[in-house]
Amino acid sequence: MSETNSRFLQLHDNDNVAVALDTLPIGTVLTFAQNEKIQLRQNIPRGHKFAVRSIEVEQPVIKYGFPIGLASNPIGVGDHVHEHNLRTALDDASWSEWTRPTFPEHQTPTNETFLGFRRLDGRVAVRNEVWIINTVACVNQTASRLAERANRELLPELKNVDGFHAFPHPFGCSQLGDDLSMTQGVLAGLVNHPHAGAVLLLGLGCENNRMAEQLARVHPDKLARIV
């Protein structure tokens, strides 16, 4: 049978792999640009990669227009590409020598726009949400219940809010050193995220991840939107 690209996605013209948007059985024929067709030689699970060009051993596997690793075995057109035939090259001295796609430093301005939300730090979001983030796992249930209740009782009346969301996690209590710093960094990344128009930051006061230390990791422009 012949398929269009509604069942797969090739992220960049230079990619030698594509991603299955649905589970694709062996023998499926897929149609690419210029009516080029390939036949899958293996079953491809949803979300997995398959080769659109032959890849020799030690040659780069290209996705997003960039190398993501090296072929550990010969990969034919239509083959499933996964950890069984793809290895990391982060420890390979030649990794930095590969030619990567180049992009112009200055793009020609256009009049194209989209509906979004410009934040104080200059970033732009496509959602305007309220995020409930807890400094410690002990208030996971509280954060989740607050989000559920807000979505049920408040959201229908708010025309400019897309939703309330909690982010449960198992960290923040009895952590020290780099372990604690990593948790604070991840949580700060959530607080700083442009989709979070406002943030409710929850804590107990007894956790190692103290509120003052967590707030110190937050972008200054975001502090005005934190409760």
FENSUL-V367643 format. One record per backbone hydrogen bond with DSSP energy under -1.0 kcal/mol. CO is the residue of the C=O (numbers start at 1). NH is the residue of the N-H. Records with the same first field share a line. If there is no record, write none. Layout:
BEGIN
CO=NH / NH
END
This chain:
BEGIN
1=29
3=31
4=7
7=21
9=19
12=15
16=52 / 53
18=50
19=9
20=47
24=44
25=28
28=40
29=3
30=38
33=36
36=32
38=30
40=27
44=24
45=48
48=20
49=81
50=18
51=78
55=75
56=59
59=71
61=68
62=16
63=66
66=63
69=61
70=87
71=58
75=55
76=79
78=41
79=51
82=85
85=72
87=70
89=92
92=95
94=97
95=98
117=125
119=122
123=119
125=117
128=162
129=197 / 198
130=165
131=200
132=167
133=202
136=139
137=140
139=143
140=144
141=145
142=146
143=147
144=148
145=149
146=150
147=151
148=152
149=153
150=154 / 155
154=157
155=158
163=130
165=132
171=137
172=209
176=179 / 180
177=181
178=182
179=183
180=184
181=185
182=186
183=187
184=188
185=189
186=190
187=191
188=192
193=196
195=129 / 197
198=131
199=227
200=133
202=135
208=210
210=214
211=215
212=216
214=217
215=218
219=222
222=225
223=226
225=199
END
